[in-house]
Amino acid sequence: MTRFNANNGGLLQKKITVRLDEHRLAELEQIARREGFSISLLVRHLVHRFLEERKRYGGLEK
């Protein structure tokens, strides 16, 4: 997984809050721990993939 941080994804200037149910948060924590990533990095990666898919399959301007 590409590391999405200030070194390769631009300056990380904005902070957002994401609300999850306990089960989904526990799943993310387990994956993050197993893979050696932070939850923030996982979420940034998922957002990046989502936006790239939208560009590729329509619904978002390139």
N, C-alpha and C positions, 0 to 999 in steps of 0.2 A: 504494500500500500504506500502510495506517495505520502510523504509527511506534509500536511497542510499547515504550514506555520509561517511566521514572518519572513523566513528565509526564501521560500519558494512560492508563496501564495499572495505576496504583497503584504502591506502592513495590515495587521489585525487591529483595526481601530474601533470597531463597533462591538458591543457586547449585547447579547440578547438573552432572554430567559425562555426556556422550554419546559413545559410541564408534561410529565409522563406519569402513568400509573406505576405503582410499586413493582408490578411484574415486569414491565418493559424496562424500567430502570435497572432492576436486578439482572436482567438478561444482558443489557449493555455493560454493566459493571463486570459481569463474568467474562464477556468477550474482551473487554479492555484489559482486564487483568491477565487473561490467557495470552493475548497477543502482545502485551507490553505497551499498549497505547493508552492515552487518556481518553475519557469519554468525550471531551471537547474535540479532540482530534478525530474520533470516530464520527461525530456529528458533522464536522466540517467536511469530511470525506463523503459522507452520505449526501449532504447538500450539494456538493460539487457534482457527484454522479447524477443526481436528480436533475440539476440544471443542464448538464451536458446532454442527457437523454431528451429533455424537452427541446433543446436546440436541434438535435438530430431528427426527432420525429415530429416536429412541429409544436406550435404553441408558445414558442419563445424566440424572439429575434436573436440572430447571431451577432 
